[in-house]
Amino acid sequence: MTAGDPEARTRGRSGGRPGTRAARFAAQFVIYAALTSAFLQLDLFGIDTKLDRHSSDIINLVAGPFYPVAGRSQMSVVVLDEVTVRARRTTTRPKLSLHAEVLYWIRQFRPKAVMLDMYFIDPRVDDKTMPLLLGEIEEYADAGIPLYLVAPPAGSESLPEIDELVRRKGDGVRFVPGPFGTDDDHVDRSYLVKAPLDGPPVYTASFRIYHSLFAPALGEIDPAGRDDDRMALFWGTQAEWTNARWQEDCANVVSNPLTRLRKAVFDPVALRKTCFYTPTIPTAELLTAEDDNDPDVPHLIRDRVVFYGTYLRGSQDVAVSPAHGRLPGVMLHAMALDNLISFEGRYLGDRLADIGGLRLTGTHLEHLLAWLLVALVLAYRWLRTSWPEADNLGWTLTRYWLDISLVGLVAVLVSGVALFALAAFQLAPINWIGLFGLFALVGLLSRFEVLEKIGAALPGWLGRWFPTAP
């Protein structure tokens, strides 16, 4: 056998077993494709899920500074914080009169709509101020300012006075279901499109607000979605400049994407910002805005959707963003509406296409890409077995260069397909880390001829047809 005799090299590696190179290539492709699909589908030890989430978080951290900021000019968040609670000398369960006062001052600056991200389930025993809150809600209905109340979770009921008022006021004041449920690592990466509310599923809070107030001008919500769909949230990272008045870490620095990618992979905490993305007004500032003649507060409320929620010590109402860490829970609704406005109703999700009743998802695309990567690895190895075995430095460097080129080709292929699917079909970021991992795994198994060694160890009647080197 000579160095320049490819067929002799192939015969030596295959051990004389029957079958053409094409058949052996097909057999190896089927086995490796089945292994990669099993890894993606079975999610052994939750590895695929963890890699998928990490892929999404890295994309959010790297691309966060380039997220469009037009959506946040349509909304603001009012947060009931510890400063106001301490100033009123109340507990972490403030009286309803405080909420009524906050709603009163929001109404004075003429918002487009208001959403209350809080449950009115069990007030304090000593709280006799329910009439003040009911009266303020009536004022909203009379003024024609839509008021949305987050419906309590399953198994709970709102106070009967609130229920009766909502039924009486009709569309002016309405309950909307919240997007209950986060990932099991307690990070909010998605937002449920629909949820049950006294019957069949209806739009959740931010989807209802977009449908009612923005869809006629920007575009309807993508109608192809199913009731159990989730919108993949993209968290903006460029903090609103007015937030620097009452928050720290609000400087916006757009670093080199490669630098951000390195930090996102190895030190993601370094890229997280504690300053909120959405314009935020602490209640302490809202309640004194008129006395202080503050121009920012009226500007941040007038003709905007205002989300009102709490951020108090010991409260369960928190959101966790991959780009910020812990946030007030109301920020989840604001960011969801921001996404809908920015993408004009065509939200990011796991849906790729619906063909003849068959629903294609991002998972299907990942399977197809994994199979394509298997074919690339095997085809590349097929070519390598046909090259002359020369030990000179030039040929060694050429082989290394070709190896690096293959890795680059895979990187361009995976990222190109993912970006195209994102732009053309609003597909959420795919599990690109998992795909690179599978590419490396198949490459190593092929390089060290693992299948051939397994076949050689099997009994003759079984190993005879086991795949050998291509």
Rosetta blueprint (number, residue, H / E / L):
1 M L
2 T L
3 A L
4 G L
5 D L
6 P H
7 E H
8 A H
9 R H
10 T H
11 R H
12 G H
13 R H
14 S H
15 G L
16 G L
17 R L
18 P L
19 G L
20 T L
21 R H
22 A H
23 A H
24 R H
25 F H
26 A H
27 A H
28 Q H
29 F H
30 V H
31 I H
32 Y H
33 A H
34 A H
35 L H
36 T H
37 S H
38 A H
39 F H
40 L H
41 Q H
42 L H
43 D L
44 L H
45 F H
46 G H
47 I H
48 D H
49 T H
50 K H
51 L H
52 D H
53 R H
54 H H
55 S H
56 S H
57 D H
58 I H
59 I H
60 N H
61 L H
62 V H
63 A H
64 G H
65 P H
66 F H
67 Y L
68 P L
69 V L
70 A L
71 G H
72 R H
73 S H
74 Q H
75 M E
76 S E
77 V E
78 V E
79 V E
80 L E
81 D L
82 E H
83 V H
84 T H
85 V H
86 R H
87 A H
88 R L
89 R L
90 T L
91 T L
92 T L
93 R L
94 P L
95 K L
96 L H
97 S H
98 L H
99 H H
100 A H
101 E H
102 V H
103 L H
104 Y H
105 W H
106 I H
107 R H
108 Q H
109 F L
110 R L
111 P L
112 K L
113 A E
114 V E
115 M E
116 L E
117 D L
118 M L
119 Y L
120 F L
121 I L
122 D L
123 P L
124 R L
125 V L
126 D L
127 D L
128 K L
129 T L
130 M H
131 P H
132 L H
133 L H
134 L H
135 G H
136 E H
137 I H
138 E H
139 E H
140 Y H
141 A H
142 D H
143 A H
144 G L
145 I L
146 P L
147 L E
148 Y E
149 L E
150 V E
151 A L
152 P L
153 P L
154 A L
155 G L
156 S L
157 E L
158 S L
159 L L
160 P H
161 E H
162 I H
163 D H
164 E H
165 L H
166 V H
167 R H
168 R H
169 K H
170 G H
171 D H
172 G H
173 V E
174 R E
175 F E
176 V E
177 P L
178 G L
179 P L
180 F L
181 G L
182 T L
183 D L
184 D L
185 D L
186 H L
187 V L
188 D L
189 R L
190 S E
191 Y E
192 L E
193 V L
194 K E
195 A E
196 P E
197 L L
198 D L
199 G L
200 P L
201 P E
202 V E
203 Y E
204 T L
205 A H
206 S H
207 F H
208 R H
209 I H
210 Y H
211 H H
212 S H
213 L H
214 F L
215 A H
216 P H
217 A H
218 L H
219 G L
220 E L
221 I L
222 D L
223 P L
224 A L
225 G L
226 R L
227 D L
228 D L
229 D L
230 R E
231 M E
232 A E
233 L L
234 F L
235 W L
236 G L
237 T L
238 Q L
239 A L
240 E L
241 W H
242 T H
243 N H
244 A H
245 R H
246 W L
247 Q L
248 E L
249 D L
250 C L
251 A L
252 N L
253 V L
254 V L
255 S L
256 N L
257 P H
258 L H
259 T H
260 R H
261 L H
262 R H
263 K H
264 A H
265 V H
266 F H
267 D L
268 P H
269 V H
270 A H
271 L H
272 R L
273 K L
274 T L
275 C L
276 F L
277 Y L
278 T L
279 P L
280 T E
281 I E
282 P E
283 T H
284 A H
285 E H
286 L H
287 L H
288 T L
289 A H
290 E H
291 D H
292 D H
293 N L
294 D L
295 P L
296 D H
297 V H
298 P H
299 H H
300 L H
301 I H
302 R L
303 D L
304 R L
305 V E
306 V E
307 F E
308 Y E
309 G E
310 T E
311 Y L
312 L L
313 R L
314 G L
315 S L
316 Q L
317 D L
318 V E
319 A E
320 V E
321 S E
322 P L
323 A L
324 H L
325 G E
326 R E
327 L E
328 P E
329 G L
330 V H
331 M H
332 L H
333 H H
334 A H
335 M H
336 A H
337 L H
338 D H
339 N H
340 L H
341 I H
342 S H
343 F L
344 E L
345 G L
346 R L
347 Y L
348 L L
349 G E
350 D L
351 R E
352 L E
353 A E
354 D E
355 I E
356 G L
357 G L
358 L E
359 R E
360 L E
361 T E
362 G H
363 T H
364 H H
365 L H
366 E H
367 H H
368 L H
369 L H
370 A H
371 W H
372 L H
373 L H
374 V H
375 A H
376 L H
377 V H
378 L H
379 A H
380 Y H
381 R H
382 W H
383 L H
384 R H
385 T H
386 S H
387 W L
388 P L
389 E L
390 A L
391 D L
392 N L
393 L H
394 G H
395 W H
396 T H
397 L H
398 T H
399 R H
400 Y H
401 W H
402 L H
403 D H
404 I H
405 S H
406 L H
407 V H
408 G H
409 L H
410 V H
411 A H
412 V H
413 L H
414 V H
415 S H
416 G H
417 V H
418 A H
419 L H
420 F H
421 A H
422 L H
423 A H
424 A H
425 F H
426 Q L
427 L E
428 A L
429 P L
430 I L
431 N L
432 W H
433 I H
434 G H
435 L H
436 F H
437 G H
438 L H
439 F H
440 A H
441 L H
442 V H
443 G H
444 L H
445 L H
446 S H
447 R H
448 F L
449 E L
450 V H
451 L H
452 E H
453 K H
454 I H
455 G H
456 A H
457 A H
458 L L
459 P L
460 G H
461 W H
462 L H
463 G H
464 R L
465 W L
466 F L
467 P L
468 T L
469 A L
470 P L
